[in-house]
Amino acid sequence: MMASLNRIIVLKTLIKHETLLFSDIAKEENLGMIPNEIHLQFLLDELVESDHIHILSGVTPCTYTITVKGINEGKRLAREGENLDPSRAK
């Protein structure tokens, strides 16, 4: 079963790369899937609004960078996901 695009995947991608253009975030090799670009933009907008990522000012094309808050949230969500994964049970 293929995972659907979500905040965890976007945050993990930006944690790994720190700063990326929208077109680079949207690449299959970065997300692990080919995203619906409208859905991706919605997630990015939410993450900007919540201060987990920033849009670099004065840079064209649109470039996103992770914040400390975003790094901490990405790590928290990853730990939460591990705790919910039955294959990781002891």
PyMOL commands that set and color helices and strands:
alter all, ss='L'
color gray80, all
select helices_A, chain A and resi 7-17+22-25+28-31+37-49+68-84+86-88
alter helices_A, ss='H'
color red, helices_A
select strands_A, chain A and resi 19-21+53-55+63-66
alter strands_A, ss='S'
color yellow, strands_A
deselect
rebuild
show_as cartoon
